[in-house]
């Protein structure tokens, strides 16, 4: 049996290879045992699931295991996004939450995310405790627990079905100015990427356009991550339908990417900056800002300009979540499309952020392309790129070894400073490069930022070719 290990955001594995019902039972039992000591355990644990192959069945089995322990389970009555589960944990005062999802990973993967009682990703020490519970279970040939029949657990209300969609929609209606978006006739197209966000925006804004919003566990052969190369269809449809903008959400709808009215991709760095400007200048939010070290330096410049404290963390929203729980954070964001906003959740939420962008356009009376241009005029041009390379373990180790030696030069770019907080980040006079091994897939991610798209490509090529 493959060793079960939690990565950057939960445990993920290939369905039927290591992500099996037998392994799910063990992870669910370890998680149930961990939460059974929680002071809020009488309120139960929330379990939700995305639109992947067998996600519902994996969620039901997890619920069956935990309920057989004597712990109450609040189980989603249908496909639900990760933010829906986090919100329900808060609203129901639950001890924690579980989401069966592999987020933005390809269709062959599924996963198991754990949420804390604060409504966000479990802190690293919480995951360590779950792994400690799991370690002895991994050696056992079968589960040391007699599972009660699922229907009996439902009958005795140890498993209670909950409409997470209703809780979520009612909450967002109080947080976004939908009446203003309607009044200004902001014409929006949502790309669900066949993920858990399907059908939700229509409940919040009737008449919104949608694509890839039906059940398709193979994601149409694509990759449910809102990056430029995966959103060509959205770009075409935004232009053809004369939409003001489009936004896409990933497999579990916690990440976001956008397309402006001209069909240009607007990445999470620019969305982060647009939101920060609005929250500080228009909404007069007070507090600090938090970002992963792979996020654009434009956020650093903005915080300097606003005289706002900036926290920088390793990659993984769990680190940003902790800051949002423990400090007064206006906004927290990561490069891969995850943004959390004060007053909502210490959690990423792609649908919330997509509609907040629409609110900003309605309030400011500007197109999305104009909001980006305004940022560049004020804080300078910032362009970003990322390439993910599939590598064998020896190749992966060789690449990381080279960068861990802190090279003085990469290609034609002299290195002026090195940060090893997470992977190796190399600063040059032209920008920066970051090389880090993925925590969820067998690959290395190469990132770069500079003041022109051409330099970004040169830096990425240099980093990939370095040996």
N, C-alpha and C positions, 0 to 999 in steps of 0.2 A: 504494500500500500504506500502511495506517495505521502511524504511528510507534509502535514498541513501547517502552513505558516502564514501569518497575517502580514500583509505588505503595507504600502503607503496608505491605502484606504480599504481595509478589510481583507478577507481571504478570498482569493479568486483562483479558479482552476478550469481546466478543459472538461466540459460536460462528458460524463461517462468514462473519463480517464481517471481523473482524481476528484472531480466534483460529482460525487455519487451520493445516493440516498444513505448508504452506510456512513460515509464521512460527514454528511449533513447532520445525521442523528448525533454523532459525537460532538460536533461543533455546537449544535443546539443545546445538548445536555450540559456542556461546559459553560455556555453562556447563561443558561437557566440557573445552574448552580451558583455562578458568580452573582447574578442579580437577586437570587433568593435571599441574600443577606441585606439587601437594600432597604432603607427605611420606608421607601414608597412602594414596596413590593405588593402590598394589599391592593394597590390600584392596577397592578399587572404590568405586562410588557406588550408594546404595540408591534405587530408584525405586518409588513407590507411586501409587495413584490412587483417587479417590472414586467415587460412584455416579451421576455426571452423564452426560449424553449424550456418547458418544464418548471418555469419559475413559480407558478401557482402551486404545483404539486410539491416542490421543495419547501415552499412557505407553509403549506398545510402539514407536511411532515414535521417541520420545525415546531409548529404550534402544538402538534400532538405530543412531541417529546416533552416540551416545557410544561404543558398542561398536565401531563402524566406525573410530573414532579410535584404537582399540587399548586403550581403558579398559574394565576389567571392570565389568559392571552386575549388581547384585543386584536382580532385578525381582520385585515382589509377585506372588504366584500368583493373587490375587483382590482384590476391593475392600478397601481398607485406609484407616484413619484417619490423619490427620497425625501424632498422637502415636506411632502404630505405626512410621511411617517414622523419626521422630526417635529412638525407642528402638532400632530396628534399626541405625541409624548408630552409636550408642554400642556396642551389643553386638557388632557385626561389625567395630568399629574402622575404619569406612569413612572416606573422605576427606570425604564429605558426602552429601546426599540431595536428592531432588526429589519433590514431590508435585503431581500433576495434580489441581487442585481450585480452585474459586472460593469455597470456604468457605461463608459464609452468604448469598452473593449470589443473585439470582433465577436460574431455570433456564436462561435464555438465555446466561448467562455460563459461561466456564470459566477456568482459571488455572494458573499455574506458580509454585509456591513452592520456594524453595531453603533447604536446611538445612546448618548448619555441622557440623564433626566433633565438636562439643561436644553435639550432640543438641538443637538449638533453631534458631530463625529466624536466617538469615544476618545478620551485622552489616552496617550500612549501607555501610561501605567495601568489603566483599566484593561487595555488589550493584553498587557503582560499578565495580569491576573487571570484573564480568560485562558490564555495560553498555558498558564500553570495548571489550571483545572483540566485542560485538554491533554496535556502531556501523558499522564498515566492511561487515559482512555485510548490513545493511539496504539498502544501495545496490545489492547484487548481484541480478541477475535469477534466479539459481539457486544452489543450495548448492555451495560449492567443495570438495566431498567426495563420493567415490563410495561409496554405501551398499552394504554387503554384504547378501546375503539374510538376513532375520531368522532363518530356520531354520538356516542355516549358522552363524550367530553362537551360537545355542543349542547346536548340535552340537559346536562347538569350545570351549564353556563360556566364551565371552566374555559371554554373557548366561546367568545362572543364576537359575532361579525359586526364590523363598524364601517360606516360610510365615510371614509377619509376624504373623498372628493368634496362632499358637502361641507365638512369642517374647513377645508382649505379654501374653497370658493367664497364662503361667507367671510372668512378672515381677510382675504385679499380685497374684497369689496370695500373694506374699511380703510385700506392702506394706499390704494391707488386712485387717482382722480379720473375714474372712468367717464363720468359725466362730461368733463372737460375734453377728454379724448374724443368722445362722440360729438360734442358741440363743434370742435375744430375739424371734424371729419378726417381724422388721421386714418388713412387707409393702410391696414397692416396685413402681412402674410406670415403665417406661422408654419414652420417646417418641423414637424414632430420627429422626423428621421426614423419613423416606425417605433419610437420609444414611448416611455410611460407618460409623456406630456400629451399624448393623443386625446383629443376631445375636451381638454380642459379650457384652453383659451376661448373656445366658443361659448362656454358657460359664463365667462366673465365679460366678454364683449361680443354679443350676438352679431353676426354678419362678418366677422373676421375671416379672411381667406386662409385656407389650409392646404398643405400638401403632405404627402407621406404620413397620413394620419390614420392609417388602418393597421390592423394586427398583421404583422409579418415578422416572425421570429428570426428570419434570416437577414433582416434589415435590407431586403431587396438586393442582397449580395454586396451591399456597401458597408461602410464603417460608421457607426452612430456617434461620431465626434464632430462637433460644430467647427471644423477648420475649413479654410478656403477651398481646398481640393475636394471636400465632401459636400460643398454647397453650391455646386455649379447649377443644378436644377433650380434651386431657390433664386439664384441671381437672375437666371433667364426669366422665371415667372414674375419676379418683382418688376423687371423692365416691361415685360409683355403686358402685365396687368395694371401698369401705371400705379403701383403701390408706393406709398411714401417711404416705406422700408419693410424689411422682412427680418424675422429673427428665428433662429433654430435652437432647439434644445436636444440634449444628448439622450442616450439610452434610458437614463433614470431621471431626466429633466432637471438635473441640478446645475448643469453647465449651459452656457449661452454663447452664441456667435450671431453677428448681424450683417445684413446686406443693405447698403444705402440705396437711394432712389435711382442711382445710375448703374446699380448692379455690382458695386465695389464691396469687397469684404471689409467689415469693420471688426477687428479682433478685440479680444477681451481687455487688452491694455488700454485701447482707446475708449472702450465702453467704461472701464474703471475710471479713467480720467474725466470723461463727460459726467459721470455720476458724482464724482468727488467735487467737481466745479459747482454743480447744481446744489448738492447738499450743503456745501459751505457758503456759497455766495447767495443762493436764493432761499434755502431753508434755514440758513444760519445755525446748522448743527455744530455743536462743540464736542471736542474730544480728540483722540489720536487716530492715526491711520495705520493699518497693518498690511504688509504684502510679502509674498514669497520672493526669494532672491532671484527668481527667473522672470520677475515682472519688470516692465519698462522703467528706465530712469526718469521718465516724464513725471511719474508719481513722486519721486524724490524731489524734483524741481518744484512741483506744485506745493508740496508740504513745506519746503523752504520758503516759498513765496507767501504762503498763508501763516507761516510761523506755527506749524502744527507738528507735533512729535510723530515720528515714523518708526514703527517696529518692523524689522525684517526677519523672516523665519525660513527654515528649510522648506523644501517642497512638500506639500501635503496639507489639506485644509484643516486637519486635526490640530495643527500648530496655531493656525489663525483662529480657529474656533475657541481654543483655550484663552487667547487674548481677548476675544469678544465677550467671553464669559467673565473673565477676571478684571478687565480694564474697560474704560469708556471708549469704545472704538466706533468711529463714524462709519467707516467702510473697511472691509478686508477683502483682498483679492489675490488670485493666483493666475498664472499665465494660461492655464488650460481651460479658462472659461468660467471658473467658479468665483462668484462674488457674493459676499454677505453684507447686509446693510442694517445699520442701527434701527431699532424699532420694529424689525421683522423677526429674524431668526439668527442665531450664531451658526449659520448654515448657508451653503450655496443654494440658490433658487433661480433657475433659468427663466421660468415663466414670470416670476415677480420682476426680475431685472428687465426682461423684454418689455413689459408694460410700463416700467418706470422710465425707460427710454422714450416710450410714446408720450408719457406725461411731460417729460422734459421738452420734447418737440412741441407739444401743445402749449405749454407755459411760455417757452422762449420764442415761439413762432419761427423756428429755424428748421431747415432740413437736416437730416443726419450728416450729410456731406459737409454742410456749413458748420455744424458743431465740431467736426473733426478739424476743419480748416482753421477755425477760431483757436483751437488748442495749439496747433502748429505755429500760428502767428504769434501767440503769446509765449509759448514755452520751447519753441524750436521743433524741427521735424524729428520724429522718432519712428524708425522702421524696424520690424522684428521678423525673424524667421526661425523655424525649427525643422530639423530633419531627424526622423527616427530610423535607426539602422538595425536590422535584425542581424545578430552576430552569435557565433557559437561561444560557449563559455571561455575557451582559451583566447579567442579573439577579443572578447569583452575585457578579459583580465589584462591583455596586452595593451589595449587602448587606454584603459584607466591607469595602468602603471606609468605610461608615458606622461599623462597629464598630472598625475600625483607627484611627479618629480619637479613640478612647477617650472615648465620651460620658460626661457627668457624671450623666446620668439616662436610664433606659430605662423608658418608661411612667411608673408611679407610684413606681418604685424608684430612689432615689439611689444612685449608684455610689461606694463608698468606696475601692476598690482595683482595679487592672487588672493582669492577667498575660498576656503575649503569647508565652509559651513555645511554644504550638501553638494557632493561631486566636486568639481574644480571650476571655479569662475575666474576667468582671465580678463582683466581690464586692459584696454589699449587706448591710445589717444583718439581712436576712431569709434570707440564704443566698448562692447564686451562680448565674450564668448563663454558659454557654460557647457560642460560635458558631464553628464551624470547617467548612471545606470538606472533603468526603470525599476520601480518597486513592484510592478504588477505584471510585466511582460519580459520575455527574453530579448531585450534590446538596449541600445544606448541612445540617449537623446542628446542631440547637438543643438544648442540655441545660440542666437547672435542678435545683437542690436547695434544699429548705427544710424547715421543721419541720411543715408540714401539706400534704396533697395539694392543697388548694385554692390555697395560695400558689404551689406548683409550677406549676399550670396558669396562674395569673395571670402568672407570670414568663415562661413559654414564650410565651404570647399576646403579651406586651409585646415580647419579643425578635423574634418573627416580624413584628410590625406596625411595628417601628422602621425609619425611613428617614432 
